[in-house]
Amino acid sequence: MSSKILPDFQEFLISRALVDKKHIPLYARWVSKFLAFSHQNKNFGLQNKKKKKRKGSSGRRERGQVVN
């Protein structure tokens, strides 16, 4: 792990073998940028998206929608 960006997240990716090791710094940088963006723009955070989904969910899914 060469990057100091989100070291715990990078260790998680390594421990689960989710990403090729050479790409881990890229994923960490991308997640770091997303987190910074979501903290600046409260309308785009993960918690807000979950709240909106619960509020406006009709039970129907769009084509290609991923369900957790």
SVG drawing of the C-alpha trace seen along z (x, -y; Angstrom):
<svg xmlns="http://www.w3.org/2000/svg" viewBox="-46 -22 50 34">
<polyline fill="none" stroke="black" stroke-width="0.4" points="0.0,0.0 1.9,-3.1 -0.8,-5.8 -1.6,-7.4 -5.2,-8.1 -7.8,-6.2 -5.3,-3.5 -8.0,-1.5 -10.1,-1.4 -7.1,-0.2 -6.4,2.5 -10.0,3.6 -9.8,3.9 -6.6,5.9 -8.0,8.2 -11.0,9.0 -9.2,9.2 -11.8,6.9 -9.5,5.0 -6.2,5.7 -3.5,4.3 -2.2,1.9 -5.6,0.2 -6.1,-0.2 -4.7,-3.7 -7.0,-4.8 -10.1,-3.4 -9.0,-5.1 -8.5,-8.4 -11.9,-8.2 -13.7,-7.3 -11.9,-10.1 -13.1,-12.6 -16.6,-11.3 -16.6,-11.6 -15.3,-15.2 -17.9,-16.0 -20.8,-14.5 -19.7,-16.4 -19.8,-19.7 -23.0,-18.9 -25.4,-17.5 -28.0,-16.6 -25.6,-14.1 -24.6,-12.1 -25.4,-8.4 -27.7,-8.9 -29.8,-11.4 -30.1,-9.1 -31.4,-6.3 -33.9,-8.6 -35.2,-9.8 -35.4,-6.1 -37.5,-5.2 -39.8,-8.2 -40.5,-7.9 -40.2,-4.2 -43.3,-2.7 -41.8,0.9 -41.3,0.8 -37.8,1.0 -36.4,-0.7 -34.7,1.5 -31.1,2.2 -31.6,0.9 -29.3,2.4 -31.0,3.5 -29.0,3.8"/>
</svg>
